[in-house]
């Protein structure tokens, strides 16, 4: 970072020097053919004045650009130092579930690797460039790129990064066995096999204790590393959690509170799309890892076992991969509109213990069920404008799907769990109001037949 600041400073000095030389050249040169309104051999004062003013304006504009860039670099340095425990967090929000700024030293437990799952997309460069741009430390956050498919152009892109990352190649490029009738899903079988091999490399070959998994079509936010670094201790402390995700399924810009990028939630839905797990979790899952559709398998009650994940209000990843084995499912209608966080939040300076189940559940349910109830039509008409938080109640699968669709939220369920839902409750913004799409207060659990 300091080296980058020096480069910016030298760039500014060179720019000024170049323009000063240009200015002296303009002052010294004779006018072409004596034209311009002055005497022969004498520069036109008005013309010279205009040129001097133009050069001065260009210098001023460039200085302003470089000053802003230098300020951003210094700000990111400062925030990372605060993340190391050298500063205090900020808490501009008195929301009952908001993190406080009281700093508590948290165990770091060594490096936290980022595993990038790749195949045949040379556009993996966009993913890797952003990871390397925002990575604060090569030692704390090693990047392992696991490539399937044997695609040479993609392999050359990965190799071009040299020792900034570790390039792993999946050795088994054979066609995986596929049950009759599943030939069209062969890509999903290859992906599941690759995930199993790559995660075994991370946990069993390189012996890391935790890992963050991203796919080659994801772009990360400036505080992506800070976010996961802060949440790893929480996964170690709370057995009711089994993952942390960078993704909000209802993360479209108009559906999130962009001014609260520090807000985090528990969710019973496995989000994926940039997620962290512990080695102990992988040791539990690996022996029964599925042949295909691994993400939906993770959402099955037999795997989830009533455990939850952490997800953000504003996503720390976005996807730019329209084409893939899913043939762009949901991309044009939904995924491309997800808002990527732009503000660096010093999560390691915040007290995130409010996310532990014993504290979170009472506060969250009280907040939800104390909110006034509105019907969908009343909410759409803007009734009760004084209520900044409202509850829309559903009592059946069809009601949930109808209400979610009417309000712009994702309406699908996996094993009865709605996307981004916790205890059956899905929270999002609708026309600048916080909405809780919730079951009755005596909710008794998910019905797996709701799908």
C-alpha beads as a LAMMPS data file, in Angstrom:
LAMMPS data file: protein, C-alpha beads

451 atoms
450 bonds

1 atom types
1 bond types

-500.0 500.0 xlo xhi
-500.0 500.0 ylo yhi
-500.0 500.0 zlo zhi

Masses

1 110.0

Atoms # bond

1 1 1 0.000 0.000 0.000
2 1 1 2.824 2.435 0.850
3 1 1 4.511 1.571 -2.421
4 1 1 1.268 2.362 -4.236
5 1 1 1.114 5.735 -2.450
6 1 1 4.664 6.541 -3.614
7 1 1 3.745 5.651 -7.183
8 1 1 0.804 8.053 -7.023
9 1 1 3.001 10.854 -5.663
10 1 1 5.641 10.353 -8.374
11 1 1 2.895 10.264 -10.980
12 1 1 1.605 13.643 -9.825
13 1 1 5.124 15.159 -9.897
14 1 1 5.816 13.823 -13.390
15 1 1 2.492 15.151 -14.627
16 1 1 3.246 18.638 -13.250
17 1 1 6.780 18.594 -14.699
18 1 1 5.517 17.598 -18.131
19 1 1 2.941 20.370 -18.186
20 1 1 5.496 22.959 -17.036
21 1 1 7.781 21.950 -19.917
22 1 1 4.829 22.254 -22.266
23 1 1 4.067 25.692 -20.882
24 1 1 7.656 26.912 -21.422
25 1 1 7.541 25.543 -24.981
26 1 1 4.369 27.480 -25.706
27 1 1 5.842 30.671 -24.305
28 1 1 9.047 30.321 -26.334
29 1 1 7.749 29.286 -29.748
30 1 1 7.080 31.922 -32.469
31 1 1 3.588 32.206 -33.908
32 1 1 2.908 30.241 -37.092
33 1 1 3.070 32.590 -40.086
34 1 1 2.542 35.666 -37.892
35 1 1 -1.162 34.946 -37.688
36 1 1 -3.202 35.392 -34.549
37 1 1 -3.629 39.154 -34.363
38 1 1 -0.200 40.153 -32.998
39 1 1 2.898 41.635 -34.595
40 1 1 5.212 39.335 -36.594
41 1 1 7.449 37.299 -34.222
42 1 1 5.518 38.358 -31.106
43 1 1 3.151 35.817 -29.476
44 1 1 -0.476 36.793 -29.140
45 1 1 -0.926 37.537 -25.381
46 1 1 -4.589 36.509 -25.379
47 1 1 -3.827 33.186 -27.075
48 1 1 -1.000 32.468 -24.631
49 1 1 -3.239 33.335 -21.703
50 1 1 -5.908 30.901 -22.884
51 1 1 -3.320 28.128 -23.255
52 1 1 -1.809 28.827 -19.826
53 1 1 -5.257 28.751 -18.212
54 1 1 -6.092 25.478 -19.997
55 1 1 -2.865 23.817 -18.814
56 1 1 -3.450 25.080 -15.267
57 1 1 -6.975 23.670 -15.252
58 1 1 -5.741 20.283 -16.484
59 1 1 -3.084 20.194 -13.757
60 1 1 -5.676 21.089 -11.125
61 1 1 -8.071 18.372 -12.318
62 1 1 -5.357 15.719 -12.354
63 1 1 -4.173 16.731 -8.881
64 1 1 -7.719 16.355 -7.591
65 1 1 -8.031 12.867 -9.115
66 1 1 -4.695 11.754 -7.679
67 1 1 -5.540 13.274 -4.290
68 1 1 -8.780 11.288 -4.126
69 1 1 -6.990 8.081 -5.121
70 1 1 -4.286 8.629 -2.501
71 1 1 -6.968 9.344 0.108
72 1 1 -8.739 6.053 -0.681
73 1 1 -5.484 4.116 -0.391
74 1 1 -4.669 5.746 2.954
75 1 1 -8.221 5.118 4.191
76 1 1 -7.994 1.408 3.331
77 1 1 -4.639 1.229 5.136
78 1 1 -6.158 2.855 8.199
79 1 1 -9.202 0.587 8.208
80 1 1 -7.070 -2.533 7.875
81 1 1 -4.912 -1.414 10.834
82 1 1 -8.125 -0.930 12.797
83 1 1 -9.089 -4.442 11.770
84 1 1 -5.787 -5.574 13.331
85 1 1 -7.051 -4.175 16.639
86 1 1 -5.428 -0.715 16.543
87 1 1 -8.595 1.322 16.510
88 1 1 -12.219 1.564 17.617
89 1 1 -15.225 0.557 15.550
90 1 1 -18.046 2.817 14.507
91 1 1 -21.652 2.345 15.467
92 1 1 -23.912 4.931 13.952
93 1 1 -26.980 2.754 14.423
94 1 1 -28.900 1.974 17.601
95 1 1 -30.813 -0.896 16.003
96 1 1 -31.336 -3.646 18.655
97 1 1 -29.414 -6.120 16.496
98 1 1 -26.684 -3.710 15.397
99 1 1 -23.054 -4.447 16.306
100 1 1 -21.477 -2.304 19.011
101 1 1 -18.093 -0.633 18.709
102 1 1 -16.647 -2.265 21.832
103 1 1 -13.477 -3.962 20.646
104 1 1 -12.822 -7.502 21.826
105 1 1 -9.655 -9.313 20.757
106 1 1 -10.644 -12.385 18.738
107 1 1 -8.581 -15.469 17.993
108 1 1 -7.122 -15.449 14.493
109 1 1 -6.265 -19.168 14.210
110 1 1 -3.728 -18.747 11.458
111 1 1 -4.167 -18.125 7.727
112 1 1 -7.602 -18.118 6.114
113 1 1 -7.258 -19.411 2.542
114 1 1 -9.557 -18.460 -0.314
115 1 1 -10.346 -21.385 -2.599
116 1 1 -11.313 -20.297 -6.124
117 1 1 -13.202 -22.953 -8.100
118 1 1 -12.420 -22.609 -11.821
119 1 1 -12.893 -24.492 -15.058
120 1 1 -13.002 -23.008 -18.554
121 1 1 -13.620 -19.282 -18.057
122 1 1 -10.681 -17.033 -19.005
123 1 1 -12.768 -14.274 -17.372
124 1 1 -11.516 -15.722 -14.089
125 1 1 -9.077 -12.824 -14.401
126 1 1 -11.790 -10.428 -13.224
127 1 1 -12.331 -12.542 -10.118
128 1 1 -8.623 -12.872 -9.351
129 1 1 -7.825 -9.218 -10.024
130 1 1 -10.379 -8.077 -7.433
131 1 1 -9.249 -10.661 -4.889
132 1 1 -5.650 -9.517 -5.246
133 1 1 -6.621 -5.835 -5.252
134 1 1 -8.451 -6.105 -1.937
135 1 1 -6.283 -8.770 -0.257
136 1 1 -4.483 -7.104 2.672
137 1 1 -1.943 -9.877 3.224
138 1 1 -0.640 -12.757 1.128
139 1 1 0.368 -14.618 4.296
140 1 1 -2.994 -14.234 6.075
141 1 1 -5.068 -14.926 2.959
142 1 1 -3.395 -17.391 0.583
143 1 1 -5.333 -17.879 -2.655
144 1 1 -5.653 -21.390 -4.073
145 1 1 -7.152 -21.672 -7.553
146 1 1 -8.446 -25.156 -8.309
147 1 1 -9.035 -25.731 -12.015
148 1 1 -11.109 -28.509 -13.545
149 1 1 -11.668 -29.136 -17.297
150 1 1 -8.039 -28.776 -18.426
151 1 1 -8.899 -25.638 -20.422
152 1 1 -5.545 -24.277 -21.586
153 1 1 -6.506 -20.643 -22.147
154 1 1 -7.886 -20.459 -18.610
155 1 1 -4.783 -22.243 -17.303
156 1 1 -2.561 -19.600 -18.938
157 1 1 -4.556 -16.817 -17.300
158 1 1 -4.154 -18.435 -13.877
159 1 1 -0.439 -19.107 -14.453
160 1 1 0.131 -15.449 -15.359
161 1 1 -0.279 -14.494 -11.671
162 1 1 2.888 -16.361 -10.724
163 1 1 3.491 -16.776 -6.995
164 1 1 0.626 -14.486 -6.012
165 1 1 -1.518 -17.629 -5.859
166 1 1 -1.318 -21.427 -5.930
167 1 1 -2.634 -23.128 -9.082
168 1 1 -4.118 -26.578 -8.438
169 1 1 -5.285 -28.834 -11.268
170 1 1 -8.007 -31.414 -10.779
171 1 1 -6.369 -34.618 -12.087
172 1 1 -9.532 -36.564 -12.958
173 1 1 -10.865 -35.160 -16.239
174 1 1 -12.891 -38.256 -17.146
175 1 1 -16.634 -38.133 -17.647
176 1 1 -18.290 -38.838 -14.287
177 1 1 -20.842 -41.651 -14.089
178 1 1 -24.350 -40.261 -14.489
179 1 1 -27.628 -42.073 -13.724
180 1 1 -30.017 -42.769 -16.618
181 1 1 -32.026 -39.673 -17.459
182 1 1 -29.418 -37.307 -15.985
183 1 1 -27.206 -36.886 -19.048
184 1 1 -28.253 -33.259 -19.398
185 1 1 -27.059 -32.661 -15.833
186 1 1 -23.557 -33.987 -16.396
187 1 1 -22.042 -30.570 -15.661
188 1 1 -23.450 -30.684 -12.142
189 1 1 -21.759 -34.056 -11.557
190 1 1 -18.413 -32.647 -12.672
191 1 1 -18.819 -29.653 -10.354
192 1 1 -19.642 -31.800 -7.314
193 1 1 -16.629 -34.029 -7.994
194 1 1 -14.385 -30.993 -8.366
195 1 1 -15.620 -29.428 -5.123
196 1 1 -14.882 -32.632 -3.240
197 1 1 -11.358 -32.878 -4.629
198 1 1 -10.574 -29.179 -4.094
199 1 1 -11.862 -29.053 -0.510
200 1 1 -9.889 -32.189 0.300
201 1 1 -6.793 -30.384 -0.993
202 1 1 -7.444 -27.406 1.268
203 1 1 -8.218 -29.360 4.433
204 1 1 -6.342 -32.641 4.079
205 1 1 -3.334 -31.817 1.883
206 1 1 -2.606 -28.266 3.071
207 1 1 -4.187 -28.728 6.538
208 1 1 -5.987 -25.409 6.830
209 1 1 -8.558 -25.093 9.625
210 1 1 -11.068 -22.998 7.659
211 1 1 -11.553 -21.784 4.103
212 1 1 -13.551 -19.307 2.050
213 1 1 -14.914 -20.746 -1.206
214 1 1 -15.637 -18.597 -4.271
215 1 1 -16.337 -19.523 -7.870
216 1 1 -14.588 -18.041 -10.875
217 1 1 -17.498 -15.746 -11.802
218 1 1 -17.634 -13.785 -8.541
219 1 1 -16.349 -10.281 -7.878
220 1 1 -15.640 -9.353 -4.251
221 1 1 -16.193 -6.187 -2.202
222 1 1 -13.382 -4.101 -0.637
223 1 1 -14.067 -5.553 2.840
224 1 1 -14.519 -9.159 1.689
225 1 1 -11.445 -10.392 3.580
226 1 1 -12.212 -8.314 6.671
227 1 1 -15.752 -9.730 6.751
228 1 1 -14.683 -13.373 6.793
229 1 1 -11.760 -12.765 9.125
230 1 1 -14.144 -11.342 11.709
231 1 1 -16.704 -14.137 11.358
232 1 1 -14.374 -17.128 11.688
233 1 1 -14.191 -16.878 15.515
234 1 1 -17.995 -16.808 15.612
235 1 1 -18.191 -20.108 13.731
236 1 1 -15.719 -21.591 16.186
237 1 1 -17.676 -20.375 19.214
238 1 1 -21.287 -21.072 18.181
239 1 1 -22.153 -24.684 17.238
240 1 1 -25.527 -23.523 15.873
241 1 1 -23.633 -21.921 12.961
242 1 1 -22.070 -23.925 10.158
243 1 1 -21.194 -21.295 7.551
244 1 1 -20.840 -17.616 6.817
245 1 1 -21.808 -16.272 3.389
246 1 1 -21.017 -13.071 1.517
247 1 1 -24.377 -13.237 -0.285
248 1 1 -27.863 -11.841 0.325
249 1 1 -30.414 -13.587 -1.914
250 1 1 -32.653 -10.506 -1.700
251 1 1 -29.739 -8.126 -2.163
252 1 1 -31.049 -5.929 -4.979
253 1 1 -30.204 -2.282 -4.387
254 1 1 -33.793 -1.188 -3.752
255 1 1 -34.291 -4.071 -1.298
256 1 1 -31.346 -3.403 1.031
257 1 1 -30.462 -0.628 3.428
258 1 1 -27.317 0.538 1.650
259 1 1 -26.533 2.948 4.501
260 1 1 -26.118 0.017 6.919
261 1 1 -23.394 -2.124 5.340
262 1 1 -22.374 -3.320 8.813
263 1 1 -25.712 -5.099 9.355
264 1 1 -25.488 -8.896 9.535
265 1 1 -28.181 -11.553 10.008
266 1 1 -28.594 -15.224 10.743
267 1 1 -30.245 -17.305 8.030
268 1 1 -31.410 -20.922 7.879
269 1 1 -30.935 -20.941 4.108
270 1 1 -27.499 -21.936 2.791
271 1 1 -26.646 -19.006 0.465
272 1 1 -23.313 -20.086 -1.069
273 1 1 -21.787 -17.600 -3.546
274 1 1 -18.742 -16.818 -1.450
275 1 1 -18.920 -18.800 1.797
276 1 1 -16.753 -19.989 4.665
277 1 1 -16.683 -23.356 6.421
278 1 1 -14.505 -24.984 9.066
279 1 1 -12.444 -28.135 8.574
280 1 1 -14.623 -29.901 11.167
281 1 1 -17.669 -29.206 8.997
282 1 1 -15.929 -30.611 5.917
283 1 1 -14.914 -33.746 7.814
284 1 1 -18.608 -34.230 8.612
285 1 1 -19.801 -33.634 5.024
286 1 1 -17.076 -35.247 2.915
287 1 1 -17.905 -38.928 3.561
288 1 1 -21.466 -38.432 2.297
289 1 1 -20.755 -35.770 -0.365
290 1 1 -23.310 -36.036 -3.199
291 1 1 -22.655 -36.895 -6.834
292 1 1 -24.374 -33.694 -8.058
293 1 1 -26.394 -30.638 -6.978
294 1 1 -24.186 -30.163 -3.935
295 1 1 -25.659 -26.778 -2.943
296 1 1 -29.246 -28.006 -2.742
297 1 1 -27.940 -31.084 -0.915
298 1 1 -26.461 -28.698 1.681
299 1 1 -29.957 -27.234 2.153
300 1 1 -31.438 -30.611 3.039
301 1 1 -32.433 -30.997 6.724
302 1 1 -30.203 -34.082 7.045
303 1 1 -27.131 -31.917 6.342
304 1 1 -28.238 -28.614 7.853
305 1 1 -29.348 -30.164 11.159
306 1 1 -31.060 -26.938 12.267
307 1 1 -27.829 -24.980 11.898
308 1 1 -27.665 -21.511 10.397
309 1 1 -25.334 -19.256 8.426
310 1 1 -24.429 -15.581 8.706
311 1 1 -25.296 -13.350 5.769
312 1 1 -24.922 -9.595 5.188
313 1 1 -27.499 -6.903 4.534
314 1 1 -25.430 -5.777 1.515
315 1 1 -23.695 -8.526 -0.442
316 1 1 -19.904 -8.830 -0.428
317 1 1 -19.951 -10.668 -3.765
318 1 1 -21.692 -10.272 -7.100
319 1 1 -21.758 -12.707 -9.995
320 1 1 -20.845 -11.793 -13.560
321 1 1 -21.188 -15.344 -14.912
322 1 1 -24.360 -15.398 -16.947
323 1 1 -23.348 -18.554 -18.800
324 1 1 -22.730 -21.796 -16.950
325 1 1 -24.199 -25.213 -16.270
326 1 1 -27.410 -23.557 -15.048
327 1 1 -27.792 -21.740 -18.414
328 1 1 -28.123 -18.355 -16.741
329 1 1 -31.025 -19.368 -14.484
330 1 1 -32.183 -16.278 -12.515
331 1 1 -29.328 -14.135 -13.899
332 1 1 -31.251 -11.726 -16.138
333 1 1 -34.216 -11.459 -13.808
334 1 1 -32.377 -11.284 -10.512
335 1 1 -28.672 -11.983 -10.058
336 1 1 -27.316 -9.136 -12.160
337 1 1 -29.186 -6.612 -9.992
338 1 1 -27.539 -7.610 -6.687
339 1 1 -25.856 -4.635 -5.012
340 1 1 -22.160 -5.025 -4.150
341 1 1 -21.031 -3.275 -0.979
342 1 1 -18.692 -0.337 -1.618
343 1 1 -17.928 0.875 1.930
344 1 1 -15.192 -0.800 3.959
345 1 1 -16.559 -1.928 7.327
346 1 1 -13.928 -2.726 10.026
347 1 1 -15.750 -5.854 11.190
348 1 1 -12.847 -7.081 13.339
349 1 1 -13.274 -3.945 15.474
350 1 1 -16.958 -4.676 16.099
351 1 1 -18.515 -6.867 18.761
352 1 1 -20.393 -9.462 16.731
353 1 1 -21.539 -11.546 19.687
354 1 1 -25.097 -10.304 19.059
355 1 1 -25.178 -12.912 16.265
356 1 1 -24.829 -15.799 18.710
357 1 1 -28.087 -17.735 18.890
358 1 1 -28.868 -17.152 22.564
359 1 1 -28.691 -13.377 22.067
360 1 1 -29.962 -13.106 18.519
361 1 1 -33.173 -15.137 18.737
362 1 1 -34.931 -13.210 21.551
363 1 1 -33.959 -9.803 20.125
364 1 1 -34.891 -10.695 16.539
365 1 1 -38.270 -12.275 17.312
366 1 1 -39.219 -9.407 19.639
367 1 1 -38.320 -6.905 16.942
368 1 1 -40.310 -8.751 14.277
369 1 1 -43.466 -9.448 16.239
370 1 1 -43.642 -5.997 17.807
371 1 1 -43.828 -4.442 14.321
372 1 1 -47.329 -3.448 13.165
373 1 1 -49.006 -5.864 10.756
374 1 1 -49.996 -4.724 7.264
375 1 1 -51.561 -6.589 4.387
376 1 1 -49.636 -6.560 1.105
377 1 1 -52.155 -4.194 -0.511
378 1 1 -51.881 -1.766 2.428
379 1 1 -48.111 -1.819 2.192
380 1 1 -48.261 -1.197 -1.544
381 1 1 -50.587 1.772 -0.965
382 1 1 -48.147 3.210 1.571
383 1 1 -50.474 3.017 4.584
384 1 1 -49.141 3.614 8.105
385 1 1 -46.283 5.807 6.811
386 1 1 -45.162 6.522 10.372
387 1 1 -44.129 2.845 10.779
388 1 1 -40.578 2.363 9.518
389 1 1 -40.797 -1.387 10.174
390 1 1 -43.828 -3.513 9.330
391 1 1 -44.782 -7.176 9.325
392 1 1 -46.602 -9.032 6.556
393 1 1 -47.912 -12.357 7.847
394 1 1 -48.313 -15.533 5.816
395 1 1 -49.830 -18.853 6.911
396 1 1 -49.353 -21.124 3.899
397 1 1 -46.848 -21.937 1.187
398 1 1 -48.994 -20.342 -1.511
399 1 1 -49.481 -17.193 0.563
400 1 1 -45.734 -16.885 1.116
401 1 1 -44.975 -17.253 -2.582
402 1 1 -47.685 -14.768 -3.591
403 1 1 -46.623 -12.145 -1.031
404 1 1 -42.906 -12.530 -1.801
405 1 1 -43.505 -12.170 -5.525
406 1 1 -45.735 -9.115 -5.031
407 1 1 -43.027 -7.400 -2.940
408 1 1 -40.105 -8.335 -5.188
409 1 1 -38.482 -10.941 -2.920
410 1 1 -37.293 -14.387 -4.001
411 1 1 -40.278 -16.715 -3.673
412 1 1 -38.676 -20.165 -3.956
413 1 1 -38.096 -22.517 -1.028
414 1 1 -35.685 -25.418 -0.498
415 1 1 -36.838 -28.088 1.957
416 1 1 -39.356 -25.548 3.207
417 1 1 -36.773 -22.825 3.921
418 1 1 -37.204 -19.501 2.074
419 1 1 -34.152 -17.753 0.677
420 1 1 -32.528 -15.530 3.335
421 1 1 -35.122 -16.751 5.850
422 1 1 -34.569 -17.242 9.579
423 1 1 -37.213 -18.939 11.719
424 1 1 -39.445 -18.590 8.658
425 1 1 -38.911 -14.806 8.546
426 1 1 -37.577 -13.022 5.477
427 1 1 -36.529 -9.399 5.955
428 1 1 -35.906 -6.819 3.212
429 1 1 -36.612 -3.199 2.292
430 1 1 -39.716 -2.202 0.367
431 1 1 -40.072 1.449 -0.650
432 1 1 -37.653 2.508 2.098
433 1 1 -39.430 0.519 4.831
434 1 1 -38.160 -2.548 6.641
435 1 1 -40.488 -5.476 5.939
436 1 1 -40.666 -8.757 7.850
437 1 1 -42.432 -11.387 5.784
438 1 1 -43.187 -13.713 8.679
439 1 1 -45.244 -16.711 9.793
440 1 1 -47.458 -16.473 12.906
441 1 1 -45.649 -15.953 16.207
442 1 1 -46.350 -19.561 17.266
443 1 1 -44.338 -20.877 14.288
444 1 1 -43.302 -24.470 14.997
445 1 1 -40.690 -25.134 12.309
446 1 1 -40.189 -25.638 8.582
447 1 1 -42.374 -27.945 6.538
448 1 1 -40.097 -29.762 4.031
449 1 1 -43.095 -30.297 1.729
450 1 1 -43.037 -26.565 1.001
451 1 1 -40.859 -26.468 -2.090

Bonds

1 1 1 2
2 1 2 3
3 1 3 4
4 1 4 5
5 1 5 6
6 1 6 7
7 1 7 8
8 1 8 9
9 1 9 10
10 1 10 11
11 1 11 12
12 1 12 13
13 1 13 14
14 1 14 15
15 1 15 16
16 1 16 17
17 1 17 18
18 1 18 19
19 1 19 20
20 1 20 21
21 1 21 22
22 1 22 23
23 1 23 24
24 1 24 25
25 1 25 26
26 1 26 27
27 1 27 28
28 1 28 29
29 1 29 30
30 1 30 31
31 1 31 32
32 1 32 33
33 1 33 34
34 1 34 35
35 1 35 36
36 1 36 37
37 1 37 38
38 1 38 39
39 1 39 40
40 1 40 41
41 1 41 42
42 1 42 43
43 1 43 44
44 1 44 45
45 1 45 46
46 1 46 47
47 1 47 48
48 1 48 49
49 1 49 50
50 1 50 51
51 1 51 52
52 1 52 53
53 1 53 54
54 1 54 55
55 1 55 56
56 1 56 57
57 1 57 58
58 1 58 59
59 1 59 60
60 1 60 61
61 1 61 62
62 1 62 63
63 1 63 64
64 1 64 65
65 1 65 66
66 1 66 67
67 1 67 68
68 1 68 69
69 1 69 70
70 1 70 71
71 1 71 72
72 1 72 73
73 1 73 74
74 1 74 75
75 1 75 76
76 1 76 77
77 1 77 78
78 1 78 79
79 1 79 80
80 1 80 81
81 1 81 82
82 1 82 83
83 1 83 84
84 1 84 85
85 1 85 86
86 1 86 87
87 1 87 88
88 1 88 89
89 1 89 90
90 1 90 91
91 1 91 92
92 1 92 93
93 1 93 94
94 1 94 95
95 1 95 96
96 1 96 97
97 1 97 98
98 1 98 99
99 1 99 100
100 1 100 101
101 1 101 102
102 1 102 103
103 1 103 104
104 1 104 105
105 1 105 106
106 1 106 107
107 1 107 108
108 1 108 109
109 1 109 110
110 1 110 111
111 1 111 112
112 1 112 113
113 1 113 114
114 1 114 115
115 1 115 116
116 1 116 117
117 1 117 118
118 1 118 119
119 1 119 120
120 1 120 121
121 1 121 122
122 1 122 123
123 1 123 124
124 1 124 125
125 1 125 126
126 1 126 127
127 1 127 128
128 1 128 129
129 1 129 130
130 1 130 131
131 1 131 132
132 1 132 133
133 1 133 134
134 1 134 135
135 1 135 136
136 1 136 137
137 1 137 138
138 1 138 139
139 1 139 140
140 1 140 141
141 1 141 142
142 1 142 143
143 1 143 144
144 1 144 145
145 1 145 146
146 1 146 147
147 1 147 148
148 1 148 149
149 1 149 150
150 1 150 151
151 1 151 152
152 1 152 153
153 1 153 154
154 1 154 155
155 1 155 156
156 1 156 157
157 1 157 158
158 1 158 159
159 1 159 160
160 1 160 161
161 1 161 162
162 1 162 163
163 1 163 164
164 1 164 165
165 1 165 166
166 1 166 167
167 1 167 168
168 1 168 169
169 1 169 170
170 1 170 171
171 1 171 172
172 1 172 173
173 1 173 174
174 1 174 175
175 1 175 176
176 1 176 177
177 1 177 178
178 1 178 179
179 1 179 180
180 1 180 181
181 1 181 182
182 1 182 183
183 1 183 184
184 1 184 185
185 1 185 186
186 1 186 187
187 1 187 188
188 1 188 189
189 1 189 190
190 1 190 191
191 1 191 192
192 1 192 193
193 1 193 194
194 1 194 195
195 1 195 196
196 1 196 197
197 1 197 198
198 1 198 199
199 1 199 200
200 1 200 201
201 1 201 202
202 1 202 203
203 1 203 204
204 1 204 205
205 1 205 206
206 1 206 207
207 1 207 208
208 1 208 209
209 1 209 210
210 1 210 211
211 1 211 212
212 1 212 213
213 1 213 214
214 1 214 215
215 1 215 216
216 1 216 217
217 1 217 218
218 1 218 219
219 1 219 220
220 1 220 221
221 1 221 222
222 1 222 223
223 1 223 224
224 1 224 225
225 1 225 226
226 1 226 227
227 1 227 228
228 1 228 229
229 1 229 230
230 1 230 231
231 1 231 232
232 1 232 233
233 1 233 234
234 1 234 235
235 1 235 236
236 1 236 237
237 1 237 238
238 1 238 239
239 1 239 240
240 1 240 241
241 1 241 242
242 1 242 243
243 1 243 244
244 1 244 245
245 1 245 246
246 1 246 247
247 1 247 248
248 1 248 249
249 1 249 250
250 1 250 251
251 1 251 252
252 1 252 253
253 1 253 254
254 1 254 255
255 1 255 256
256 1 256 257
257 1 257 258
258 1 258 259
259 1 259 260
260 1 260 261
261 1 261 262
262 1 262 263
263 1 263 264
264 1 264 265
265 1 265 266
266 1 266 267
267 1 267 268
268 1 268 269
269 1 269 270
270 1 270 271
271 1 271 272
272 1 272 273
273 1 273 274
274 1 274 275
275 1 275 276
276 1 276 277
277 1 277 278
278 1 278 279
279 1 279 280
280 1 280 281
281 1 281 282
282 1 282 283
283 1 283 284
284 1 284 285
285 1 285 286
286 1 286 287
287 1 287 288
288 1 288 289
289 1 289 290
290 1 290 291
291 1 291 292
292 1 292 293
293 1 293 294
294 1 294 295
295 1 295 296
296 1 296 297
297 1 297 298
298 1 298 299
299 1 299 300
300 1 300 301
301 1 301 302
302 1 302 303
303 1 303 304
304 1 304 305
305 1 305 306
306 1 306 307
307 1 307 308
308 1 308 309
309 1 309 310
310 1 310 311
311 1 311 312
312 1 312 313
313 1 313 314
314 1 314 315
315 1 315 316
316 1 316 317
317 1 317 318
318 1 318 319
319 1 319 320
320 1 320 321
321 1 321 322
322 1 322 323
323 1 323 324
324 1 324 325
325 1 325 326
326 1 326 327
327 1 327 328
328 1 328 329
329 1 329 330
330 1 330 331
331 1 331 332
332 1 332 333
333 1 333 334
334 1 334 335
335 1 335 336
336 1 336 337
337 1 337 338
338 1 338 339
339 1 339 340
340 1 340 341
341 1 341 342
342 1 342 343
343 1 343 344
344 1 344 345
345 1 345 346
346 1 346 347
347 1 347 348
348 1 348 349
349 1 349 350
350 1 350 351
351 1 351 352
352 1 352 353
353 1 353 354
354 1 354 355
355 1 355 356
356 1 356 357
357 1 357 358
358 1 358 359
359 1 359 360
360 1 360 361
361 1 361 362
362 1 362 363
363 1 363 364
364 1 364 365
365 1 365 366
366 1 366 367
367 1 367 368
368 1 368 369
369 1 369 370
370 1 370 371
371 1 371 372
372 1 372 373
373 1 373 374
374 1 374 375
375 1 375 376
376 1 376 377
377 1 377 378
378 1 378 379
379 1 379 380
380 1 380 381
381 1 381 382
382 1 382 383
383 1 383 384
384 1 384 385
385 1 385 386
386 1 386 387
387 1 387 388
388 1 388 389
389 1 389 390
390 1 390 391
391 1 391 392
392 1 392 393
393 1 393 394
394 1 394 395
395 1 395 396
396 1 396 397
397 1 397 398
398 1 398 399
399 1 399 400
400 1 400 401
401 1 401 402
402 1 402 403
403 1 403 404
404 1 404 405
405 1 405 406
406 1 406 407
407 1 407 408
408 1 408 409
409 1 409 410
410 1 410 411
411 1 411 412
412 1 412 413
413 1 413 414
414 1 414 415
415 1 415 416
416 1 416 417
417 1 417 418
418 1 418 419
419 1 419 420
420 1 420 421
421 1 421 422
422 1 422 423
423 1 423 424
424 1 424 425
425 1 425 426
426 1 426 427
427 1 427 428
428 1 428 429
429 1 429 430
430 1 430 431
431 1 431 432
432 1 432 433
433 1 433 434
434 1 434 435
435 1 435 436
436 1 436 437
437 1 437 438
438 1 438 439
439 1 439 440
440 1 440 441
441 1 441 442
442 1 442 443
443 1 443 444
444 1 444 445
445 1 445 446
446 1 446 447
447 1 447 448
448 1 448 449
449 1 449 450
450 1 450 451
